[in-house]
Amino acid sequence: MTIGMTVQEEIRRLDAEGVPGRQIARTLGVSRDSVAKYAELQLSP
């Protein structure tokens, strides 16, 4: 299953605000592994 760009952007935004990964996963309905993956992903402009 792939995660849409909107969810990926939301993961990065929440992570930048300091929201814990577990809470991000629960809020967005994705796995903690997915949160960790996309929080670390740096997209070039």
HTML snippet that shows the backbone in 3Dmol.js (N, CA, C, O; Angstrom):
<script src="https://3Dmol.org/build/3Dmol-min.js"></script>
<div id="view" style="width:600px;height:400px;position:relative"></div>
<script>
const pdb = `
ATOM      1  N   MET A   1       0.841  -1.180   0.000  1.00  0.00           N
ATOM      2  CA  MET A   1       0.000   0.000   0.000  1.00  0.00           C
ATOM      3  C   MET A   1       0.887   1.244   0.000  1.00  0.00           C
ATOM      4  O   MET A   1       1.837   1.343   0.776  1.00  0.00           O
ATOM      5  N   THR A   2       0.567   2.169  -0.863  1.00  0.00           N
ATOM      6  CA  THR A   2       1.330   3.411  -0.911  1.00  0.00           C
ATOM      7  C   THR A   2       0.563   4.509  -0.180  1.00  0.00           C
ATOM      8  O   THR A   2      -0.662   4.470  -0.057  1.00  0.00           O
ATOM      9  N   ILE A   3       1.308   5.462   0.288  1.00  0.00           N
ATOM     10  CA  ILE A   3       0.723   6.578   1.018  1.00  0.00           C
ATOM     11  C   ILE A   3       0.740   7.789   0.100  1.00  0.00           C
ATOM     12  O   ILE A   3       1.759   8.097  -0.518  1.00  0.00           O
ATOM     13  N   GLY A   4      -0.388   8.469   0.016  1.00  0.00           N
ATOM     14  CA  GLY A   4      -0.496   9.631  -0.856  1.00  0.00           C
ATOM     15  C   GLY A   4       0.401  10.780  -0.420  1.00  0.00           C
ATOM     16  O   GLY A   4       0.844  10.852   0.726  1.00  0.00           O
ATOM     17  N   MET A   5       0.653  11.667  -1.360  1.00  0.00           N
ATOM     18  CA  MET A   5       1.531  12.807  -1.088  1.00  0.00           C
ATOM     19  C   MET A   5       0.990  13.687   0.036  1.00  0.00           C
ATOM     20  O   MET A   5       1.765  14.225   0.826  1.00  0.00           O
ATOM     21  N   THR A   6      -0.317  13.838   0.114  1.00  0.00           N
ATOM     22  CA  THR A   6      -0.904  14.664   1.164  1.00  0.00           C
ATOM     23  C   THR A   6      -0.574  14.103   2.539  1.00  0.00           C
ATOM     24  O   THR A   6      -0.227  14.855   3.449  1.00  0.00           O
ATOM     25  N   VAL A   7      -0.678  12.790   2.694  1.00  0.00           N
ATOM     26  CA  VAL A   7      -0.374  12.151   3.975  1.00  0.00           C
ATOM     27  C   VAL A   7       1.119  12.255   4.264  1.00  0.00           C
ATOM     28  O   VAL A   7       1.514  12.501   5.403  1.00  0.00           O
ATOM     29  N   GLN A   8       1.941  12.072   3.252  1.00  0.00           N
ATOM     30  CA  GLN A   8       3.391  12.197   3.442  1.00  0.00           C
ATOM     31  C   GLN A   8       3.748  13.600   3.922  1.00  0.00           C
ATOM     32  O   GLN A   8       4.561  13.764   4.831  1.00  0.00           O
ATOM     33  N   GLU A   9       3.142  14.596   3.315  1.00  0.00           N
ATOM     34  CA  GLU A   9       3.402  15.981   3.713  1.00  0.00           C
ATOM     35  C   GLU A   9       2.930  16.232   5.138  1.00  0.00           C
ATOM     36  O   GLU A   9       3.596  16.934   5.900  1.00  0.00           O
ATOM     37  N   GLU A  10       1.793  15.666   5.498  1.00  0.00           N
ATOM     38  CA  GLU A  10       1.265  15.829   6.853  1.00  0.00           C
ATOM     39  C   GLU A  10       2.182  15.159   7.874  1.00  0.00           C
ATOM     40  O   GLU A  10       2.392  15.692   8.963  1.00  0.00           O
ATOM     41  N   ILE A  11       2.724  14.002   7.530  1.00  0.00           N
ATOM     42  CA  ILE A  11       3.681  13.322   8.413  1.00  0.00           C
ATOM     43  C   ILE A  11       4.880  14.227   8.656  1.00  0.00           C
ATOM     44  O   ILE A  11       5.296  14.417   9.799  1.00  0.00           O
ATOM     45  N   ARG A  12       5.431  14.779   7.596  1.00  0.00           N
ATOM     46  CA  ARG A  12       6.607  15.652   7.741  1.00  0.00           C
ATOM     47  C   ARG A  12       6.282  16.914   8.537  1.00  0.00           C
ATOM     48  O   ARG A  12       7.095  17.371   9.340  1.00  0.00           O
ATOM     49  N   ARG A  13       5.099  17.474   8.316  1.00  0.00           N
ATOM     50  CA  ARG A  13       4.702  18.686   9.038  1.00  0.00           C
ATOM     51  C   ARG A  13       4.556  18.407  10.533  1.00  0.00           C
ATOM     52  O   ARG A  13       5.081  19.149  11.363  1.00  0.00           O
ATOM     53  N   LEU A  14       3.846  17.343  10.866  1.00  0.00           N
ATOM     54  CA  LEU A  14       3.646  17.004  12.277  1.00  0.00           C
ATOM     55  C   LEU A  14       4.966  16.653  12.950  1.00  0.00           C
ATOM     56  O   LEU A  14       5.204  17.025  14.099  1.00  0.00           O
ATOM     57  N   ASP A  15       5.821  15.935  12.229  1.00  0.00           N
ATOM     58  CA  ASP A  15       7.131  15.582  12.776  1.00  0.00           C
ATOM     59  C   ASP A  15       7.947  16.845  13.060  1.00  0.00           C
ATOM     60  O   ASP A  15       8.607  16.940  14.094  1.00  0.00           O
ATOM     61  N   ALA A  16       7.901  17.803  12.149  1.00  0.00           N
ATOM     62  CA  ALA A  16       8.639  19.058  12.329  1.00  0.00           C
ATOM     63  C   ALA A  16       8.113  19.848  13.525  1.00  0.00           C
ATOM     64  O   ALA A  16       8.858  20.603  14.150  1.00  0.00           O
ATOM     65  N   GLU A  17       6.833  19.673  13.840  1.00  0.00           N
ATOM     66  CA  GLU A  17       6.236  20.344  14.998  1.00  0.00           C
ATOM     67  C   GLU A  17       6.562  19.624  16.299  1.00  0.00           C
ATOM     68  O   GLU A  17       6.246  20.119  17.381  1.00  0.00           O
ATOM     69  N   GLY A  18       7.194  18.454  16.196  1.00  0.00           N
ATOM     70  CA  GLY A  18       7.577  17.721  17.391  1.00  0.00           C
ATOM     71  C   GLY A  18       6.551  16.720  17.887  1.00  0.00           C
ATOM     72  O   GLY A  18       6.667  16.216  19.004  1.00  0.00           O
ATOM     73  N   VAL A  19       5.545  16.424  17.069  1.00  0.00           N
ATOM     74  CA  VAL A  19       4.536  15.438  17.457  1.00  0.00           C
ATOM     75  C   VAL A  19       5.182  14.054  17.433  1.00  0.00           C
ATOM     76  O   VAL A  19       5.853  13.708  16.461  1.00  0.00           O
ATOM     77  N   PRO A  20       4.990  13.253  18.491  1.00  0.00           N
ATOM     78  CA  PRO A  20       5.590  11.914  18.524  1.00  0.00           C
ATOM     79  C   PRO A  20       5.089  11.030  17.374  1.00  0.00           C
ATOM     80  O   PRO A  20       3.934  11.125  16.957  1.00  0.00           O
ATOM     81  N   GLY A  21       5.978  10.175  16.877  1.00  0.00           N
ATOM     82  CA  GLY A  21       5.639   9.294  15.767  1.00  0.00           C
ATOM     83  C   GLY A  21       4.438   8.411  16.028  1.00  0.00           C
ATOM     84  O   GLY A  21       3.624   8.185  15.133  1.00  0.00           O
ATOM     85  N   ARG A  22       4.323   7.915  17.241  1.00  0.00           N
ATOM     86  CA  ARG A  22       3.181   7.053  17.580  1.00  0.00           C
ATOM     87  C   ARG A  22       1.866   7.820  17.439  1.00  0.00           C
ATOM     88  O   ARG A  22       0.877   7.281  16.942  1.00  0.00           O
ATOM     89  N   GLN A  23       1.859   9.066  17.873  1.00  0.00           N
ATOM     90  CA  GLN A  23       0.654   9.885  17.770  1.00  0.00           C
ATOM     91  C   GLN A  23       0.341  10.215  16.313  1.00  0.00           C
ATOM     92  O   GLN A  23      -0.823  10.209  15.912  1.00  0.00           O
ATOM     93  N   ILE A  24       1.363  10.500  15.526  1.00  0.00           N
ATOM     94  CA  ILE A  24       1.165  10.767  14.095  1.00  0.00           C
ATOM     95  C   ILE A  24       0.529   9.545  13.434  1.00  0.00           C
ATOM     96  O   ILE A  24      -0.438   9.671  12.683  1.00  0.00           O
ATOM     97  N   ALA A  25       1.073   8.369  13.717  1.00  0.00           N
ATOM     98  CA  ALA A  25       0.556   7.133  13.126  1.00  0.00           C
ATOM     99  C   ALA A  25      -0.909   6.924  13.489  1.00  0.00           C
ATOM    100  O   ALA A  25      -1.729   6.590  12.633  1.00  0.00           O
ATOM    101  N   ARG A  26      -1.226   7.120  14.752  1.00  0.00           N
ATOM    102  CA  ARG A  26      -2.599   6.916  15.215  1.00  0.00           C
ATOM    103  C   ARG A  26      -3.541   7.933  14.564  1.00  0.00           C
ATOM    104  O   ARG A  26      -4.633   7.578  14.121  1.00  0.00           O
ATOM    105  N   THR A  27      -3.117   9.184  14.509  1.00  0.00           N
ATOM    106  CA  THR A  27      -3.953  10.250  13.954  1.00  0.00           C
ATOM    107  C   THR A  27      -4.238  10.041  12.468  1.00  0.00           C
ATOM    108  O   THR A  27      -5.363  10.242  12.009  1.00  0.00           O
ATOM    109  N   LEU A  28      -3.208   9.634  11.719  1.00  0.00           N
ATOM    110  CA  LEU A  28      -3.348   9.511  10.264  1.00  0.00           C
ATOM    111  C   LEU A  28      -3.738   8.107   9.805  1.00  0.00           C
ATOM    112  O   LEU A  28      -4.043   7.899   8.630  1.00  0.00           O
ATOM    113  N   GLY A  29      -3.727   7.149  10.727  1.00  0.00           N
ATOM    114  CA  GLY A  29      -4.118   5.786  10.367  1.00  0.00           C
ATOM    115  C   GLY A  29      -3.085   5.049   9.545  1.00  0.00           C
ATOM    116  O   GLY A  29      -3.424   4.242   8.679  1.00  0.00           O
ATOM    117  N   VAL A  30      -1.807   5.332   9.822  1.00  0.00           N
ATOM    118  CA  VAL A  30      -0.716   4.643   9.134  1.00  0.00           C
ATOM    119  C   VAL A  30       0.171   3.966  10.172  1.00  0.00           C
ATOM    120  O   VAL A  30       0.031   4.210  11.370  1.00  0.00           O
ATOM    121  N   SER A  31       1.083   3.114   9.709  1.00  0.00           N
ATOM    122  CA  SER A  31       1.963   2.408  10.639  1.00  0.00           C
ATOM    123  C   SER A  31       3.063   3.323  11.157  1.00  0.00           C
ATOM    124  O   SER A  31       3.411   4.316  10.518  1.00  0.00           O
ATOM    125  N   ARG A  32       3.600   2.984  12.311  1.00  0.00           N
ATOM    126  CA  ARG A  32       4.720   3.743  12.868  1.00  0.00           C
ATOM    127  C   ARG A  32       5.935   3.636  11.956  1.00  0.00           C
ATOM    128  O   ARG A  32       6.717   4.581  11.853  1.00  0.00           O
ATOM    129  N   ASP A  33       6.102   2.497  11.296  1.00  0.00           N
ATOM    130  CA  ASP A  33       7.209   2.342  10.344  1.00  0.00           C
ATOM    131  C   ASP A  33       7.071   3.334   9.188  1.00  0.00           C
ATOM    132  O   ASP A  33       8.059   3.922   8.748  1.00  0.00           O
ATOM    133  N   SER A  34       5.850   3.516   8.703  1.00  0.00           N
ATOM    134  CA  SER A  34       5.623   4.478   7.621  1.00  0.00           C
ATOM    135  C   SER A  34       5.922   5.897   8.087  1.00  0.00           C
ATOM    136  O   SER A  34       6.506   6.690   7.348  1.00  0.00           O
ATOM    137  N   VAL A  35       5.521   6.212   9.309  1.00  0.00           N
ATOM    138  CA  VAL A  35       5.808   7.541   9.853  1.00  0.00           C
ATOM    139  C   VAL A  35       7.314   7.762   9.902  1.00  0.00           C
ATOM    140  O   VAL A  35       7.804   8.809   9.479  1.00  0.00           O
ATOM    141  N   ALA A  36       8.046   6.784  10.413  1.00  0.00           N
ATOM    142  CA  ALA A  36       9.506   6.909  10.508  1.00  0.00           C
ATOM    143  C   ALA A  36      10.119   7.091   9.124  1.00  0.00           C
ATOM    144  O   ALA A  36      11.012   7.918   8.939  1.00  0.00           O
ATOM    145  N   LYS A  37       9.640   6.317   8.156  1.00  0.00           N
ATOM    146  CA  LYS A  37      10.177   6.387   6.795  1.00  0.00           C
ATOM    147  C   LYS A  37       9.959   7.767   6.178  1.00  0.00           C
ATOM    148  O   LYS A  37      10.899   8.369   5.661  1.00  0.00           O
ATOM    149  N   TYR A  38       8.739   8.263   6.229  1.00  0.00           N
ATOM    150  CA  TYR A  38       8.427   9.524   5.557  1.00  0.00           C
ATOM    151  C   TYR A  38       8.883  10.742   6.348  1.00  0.00           C
ATOM    152  O   TYR A  38       9.104  11.802   5.763  1.00  0.00           O
ATOM    153  N   ALA A  39       9.029  10.618   7.652  1.00  0.00           N
ATOM    154  CA  ALA A  39       9.549  11.732   8.452  1.00  0.00           C
ATOM    155  C   ALA A  39      11.013  11.979   8.109  1.00  0.00           C
ATOM    156  O   ALA A  39      11.477  13.119   8.157  1.00  0.00           O
ATOM    157  N   GLU A  40      11.740  10.926   7.766  1.00  0.00           N
ATOM    158  CA  GLU A  40      13.162  11.049   7.435  1.00  0.00           C
ATOM    159  C   GLU A  40      13.401  11.378   5.968  1.00  0.00           C
ATOM    160  O   GLU A  40      14.482  11.838   5.602  1.00  0.00           O
ATOM    161  N   LEU A  41      12.401  11.145   5.132  1.00  0.00           N
ATOM    162  CA  LEU A  41      12.544  11.351   3.696  1.00  0.00           C
ATOM    163  C   LEU A  41      12.674  12.833   3.375  1.00  0.00           C
ATOM    164  O   LEU A  41      11.828  13.637   3.767  1.00  0.00           O
ATOM    165  N   GLN A  42      13.718  13.183   2.675  1.00  0.00           N
ATOM    166  CA  GLN A  42      13.936  14.567   2.258  1.00  0.00           C
ATOM    167  C   GLN A  42      13.656  14.664   0.763  1.00  0.00           C
ATOM    168  O   GLN A  42      14.342  14.040  -0.046  1.00  0.00           O
ATOM    169  N   LEU A  43      12.656  15.442   0.407  1.00  0.00           N
ATOM    170  CA  LEU A  43      12.315  15.603  -1.003  1.00  0.00           C
ATOM    171  C   LEU A  43      12.995  16.842  -1.548  1.00  0.00           C
ATOM    172  O   LEU A  43      13.013  17.892  -0.906  1.00  0.00           O
ATOM    173  N   SER A  44      13.554  16.707  -2.739  1.00  0.00           N
ATOM    174  CA  SER A  44      14.190  17.869  -3.354  1.00  0.00           C
ATOM    175  C   SER A  44      13.114  18.782  -3.937  1.00  0.00           C
ATOM    176  O   SER A  44      12.077  18.305  -4.398  1.00  0.00           O
ATOM    177  N   PRO A  45      13.353  20.080  -3.918  1.00  0.00           N
ATOM    178  CA  PRO A  45      12.345  21.040  -4.410  1.00  0.00           C
ATOM    179  C   PRO A  45      12.112  20.944  -5.899  1.00  0.00           C
ATOM    180  O   PRO A  45      11.296  21.687  -6.445  1.00  0.00           O
TER     181      PRO A  45
END
`;
const viewer = $3Dmol.createViewer("view");
viewer.addModel(pdb, "pdb");
viewer.setStyle({}, {cartoon: {color: "spectrum"}});
viewer.zoomTo();
viewer.render();
</script>
